[in-house]
């Protein structure tokens, strides 16, 4: 366990150095958050039926999604892609470590550090700055109780575990595709739509709800955001955590099986 914790620590500290990229990301996420709120507000005002999410809950849902965007598994690990393309993945195979767990540890740090740099500024912008400029309706509200806030933190840990597992599976699939460009486009669209980043999942048709809630993507953003806003009561948080844990374990062991299949006949690029 110690080597994997060392990998997480070393990569986390390395990624914290990219403060300029985090600053640019904050501006980008704030802009797109405002755009999403304008569009969704138009739907709320024109709707003839009461949406399943209240307007303040929807606002919180959007801002939490923007604040945690960097944690979503929407892109590929550039270092792993370079290893596959130039042949240095051969060195990874001789490490005295479980390769999938090693890549998973890298993914945990990669999904955590950029989010940590953006999370607090985004929350302050949404909760403090917007009311000061007269946009109280678009401001992020505090969770309904301390229990809801604590439960949100727990579900965010679960979301990180699922996100890192999906990220690592993307790295494994790159062993077959080599370039990874198609994977990046495919996963970006699927994750954005099915996690609630584009449209809050409760606003989808009722016949889609069982499938959307069952898939692992709801564990990434939808479920934690709904816990924070109170749409999911604190008494049901255990079910959310169990959902996240089950998908983390399933994706981890499924990914290890895929990696074993991928390395049975591995063509090392470059020699």
C-alpha positions in Angstrom: 0.0 0.0 0.0 2.9 2.4 0.8 4.2 2.6 -2.8 0.7 3.6 -4.1 0.3 6.2 -1.5 3.7 7.6 -2.4 2.6 7.8 -6.0 -0.5 9.7 -5.1 1.5 12.1 -2.9 4.2 12.8 -5.4 1.9 13.4 -8.3 -0.5 15.4 -6.3 2.3 17.8 -5.2 3.5 18.0 -8.8 0.0 18.9 -10.2 -0.5 21.6 -7.6 2.2 23.6 -9.4 -0.2 24.3 -12.4 -1.9 27.3 -10.8 -2.1 29.3 -14.1 -4.1 26.5 -15.7 -6.3 26.4 -12.6 -7.0 30.1 -12.9 -7.9 29.8 -16.5 -10.2 26.9 -15.6 -12.0 28.9 -13.0 -12.8 31.6 -15.5 -13.9 29.1 -18.1 -16.1 27.1 -15.6 -17.7 30.3 -14.2 -18.6 31.4 -17.8 -20.2 28.1 -18.7 -22.0 27.9 -15.4 -23.6 31.3 -16.1 -24.5 30.1 -19.6 -26.1 26.9 -18.3 -28.1 28.8 -15.7 -29.4 31.3 -18.3 -30.6 28.4 -20.5 -32.1 26.4 -17.7 -33.8 29.4 -16.2 -35.5 29.9 -19.6 -36.8 26.3 -19.4 -38.0 26.8 -15.8 -39.9 30.0 -16.6 -41.6 28.5 -19.7 -42.4 25.1 -18.1 -46.1 24.5 -17.4 -45.3 21.7 -14.9 -43.3 21.8 -11.8 -39.8 20.4 -12.4 -38.5 17.6 -10.2 -35.7 19.9 -8.9 -36.7 23.3 -7.4 -34.9 26.3 -9.0 -32.5 26.9 -6.0 -31.6 23.1 -6.1 -31.0 23.3 -9.8 -28.7 26.4 -9.3 -26.7 24.5 -6.6 -26.6 21.5 -8.9 -25.0 23.5 -11.7 -22.5 25.3 -9.6 -21.3 22.2 -7.8 -20.9 20.5 -11.2 -18.8 23.4 -12.5 -16.7 23.5 -9.2 -15.9 19.8 -9.5 -15.5 19.6 -13.3 -11.8 18.8 -13.1 -12.6 15.6 -11.2 -14.7 14.2 -14.1 -13.1 11.5 -16.3 -13.5 13.4 -19.5 -9.9 13.2 -20.8 -6.9 10.9 -21.0 -3.8 10.7 -19.0 -1.2 12.3 -21.3 1.7 10.6 -19.7 0.2 7.1 -20.1 -0.8 8.0 -23.7 2.9 9.0 -24.4 4.1 5.7 -22.8 1.8 3.7 -25.1 2.8 5.6 -28.2 6.6 5.7 -27.7 7.0 2.2 -26.2 8.1 3.1 -22.7 5.1 1.2 -21.4 7.5 -1.7 -21.4 9.2 -0.2 -18.4 5.8 0.0 -16.6 5.3 -3.8 -17.1 8.5 -4.6 -15.2 7.7 -2.5 -12.1 7.3 -4.6 -8.9 3.8 -3.2 -8.6 0.3 -4.0 -9.8 0.1 -1.9 -13.0 -3.6 -1.2 -12.7 -3.3 -0.1 -9.1 -0.3 2.0 -10.0 -2.2 3.8 -12.8 -5.3 4.1 -10.5 -3.1 5.9 -7.9 -1.9 8.3 -10.6 -5.5 8.9 -11.6 -6.6 9.6 -8.0 -4.0 12.4 -7.8 -4.7 13.7 -11.3 -8.4 14.0 -10.6 -7.9 15.5 -7.1 -5.2 18.2 -7.4 -6.8 20.3 -10.2 -10.2 20.2 -8.5 -8.6 21.3 -5.2 -7.1 24.4 -6.9 -10.5 25.3 -8.4 -13.1 24.2 -5.8 -12.9 26.9 -3.2 -12.6 29.9 -5.6 -15.6 28.6 -7.5 -17.7 28.1 -4.4 -16.8 31.6 -3.2 -17.7 33.1 -6.5 -21.0 31.3 -6.6 -21.9 31.8 -3.0 -20.5 35.2 -2.1 -19.7 37.2 -5.3 -22.9 36.7 -7.1 -25.2 38.0 -4.4 -22.9 41.1 -4.1 -23.5 41.9 -7.8 -27.3 41.5 -7.6 -27.6 37.9 -8.8 -29.0 36.3 -5.6 -31.2 33.9 -7.6 -28.1 32.4 -9.3 -26.1 32.2 -6.0 -25.1 28.9 -4.5 -26.9 28.3 -1.2 -25.4 26.5 1.8 -26.5 22.9 2.4 -29.7 22.6 4.4 -27.9 21.1 7.4 -24.4 20.2 8.7 -25.3 16.6 8.1 -26.0 17.3 4.4 -22.7 19.1 4.1 -20.8 16.2 5.8 -22.6 13.7 3.6 -21.7 15.6 0.5 -18.0 15.4 1.5 -18.3 11.6 1.9 -20.1 11.2 -1.5 -17.3 13.3 -3.1 -14.8 10.8 -1.9 -16.9 8.1 -3.5 -17.2 10.1 -6.7 -13.4 10.5 -6.8 -13.0 6.7 -6.4 -15.4 6.0 -9.3 -13.8 8.7 -11.5 -10.3 7.3 -11.0 -11.5 3.8 -11.9 -13.0 5.1 -15.2 -9.9 7.1 -15.9 -7.7 4.0 -15.4 -9.9 1.9 -17.7 -9.5 4.6 -20.4 -5.8 4.2 -20.0 -6.1 0.4 -20.4 -8.2 0.8 -23.5 -5.5 3.0 -25.0 -3.2 -0.1 -25.2 -5.5 -1.3 -28.1 -6.3 2.1 -29.7 -2.8 3.6 -29.4 -3.7 7.2 -30.2 -6.6 7.5 -27.8 -8.2 10.5 -29.6 -11.4 8.5 -30.2 -11.6 7.4 -26.6 -11.3 11.0 -25.4 -14.1 12.2 -27.6 -16.4 9.3 -26.7 -15.9 9.4 -23.0 -16.1 13.2 -22.9 -19.6 13.1 -24.4 -20.9 10.2 -22.5 -19.6 11.4 -19.1 -20.8 15.0 -19.6 -24.3 13.8 -20.6 -24.9 10.9 -18.2 -23.3 12.5 -15.1 -25.6 15.5 -15.2 -23.0 18.1 -16.3 -25.1 19.2 -19.4 -28.6 18.6 -18.1 -29.4 17.7 -14.5 -30.4 14.1 -14.4 -33.7 14.6 -12.5 -34.9 16.7 -15.5 -34.6 13.7 -17.9 -37.9 11.8 -18.7 -39.2 9.6 -15.9 -38.7 6.4 -18.0 -35.0 7.1 -18.1 -34.5 7.7 -14.4 -33.9 4.0 -13.3 -31.2 3.5 -15.9 -29.5 6.9 -15.3 -29.4 6.2 -11.5 -28.1 2.7 -12.0 -25.2 3.7 -14.3 -21.8 4.6 -12.7 -21.9 8.1 -14.2 -24.6 9.4 -11.8 -22.1 8.7 -9.0 -19.7 11.2 -10.4 -21.7 14.4 -10.1 -25.4 13.9 -9.9 -25.7 12.1 -6.6 -23.2 14.2 -4.6 -24.9 17.4 -5.9 -28.3 16.2 -4.9 -27.1 15.2 -1.5 -25.7 18.8 -1.0 -28.9 20.5 -2.1 -31.1 18.2 0.0 -32.9 16.6 -2.9 -31.5 13.3 -1.5 -32.2 13.2 2.3 -29.3 12.4 4.6 -31.1 9.2 5.6 -30.5 7.9 2.0 -26.8 8.7 1.8 -25.9 5.1 2.7 -27.5 3.9 -0.5 -25.5 6.5 -2.4 -22.2 5.4 -0.9 -23.1 1.8 -1.5 -23.8 2.6 -5.1 -20.4 4.3 -5.5 -18.5 1.6 -3.6 -20.1 -1.2 -5.8 -19.1 0.6 -9.0 -15.6 1.4 -7.8 -15.0 -2.3 -6.9 -16.6 -3.6 -10.1 -14.7 -1.1 -12.3 -11.4 -1.8 -10.5 -11.5 -5.6 -10.9 -13.0 -5.4 -14.4 -10.2 -3.0 -15.4 -7.5 -5.4 -14.0 -9.0 -8.1 -16.1 -9.0 -5.9 -19.2 -5.3 -5.0 -18.5 -4.3 -8.7 -18.3 -6.0 -9.3 -21.6 -4.3 -6.2 -23.1 -0.8 -7.3 -22.1 -1.1 -10.9 -23.3 -0.1 -9.8 -26.8 1.3 -6.4 -26.5 3.0 -4.7 -29.4 5.5 -2.2 -28.0 5.7 0.8 -30.2 9.2 2.0 -31.0 11.0 -1.4 -30.8 
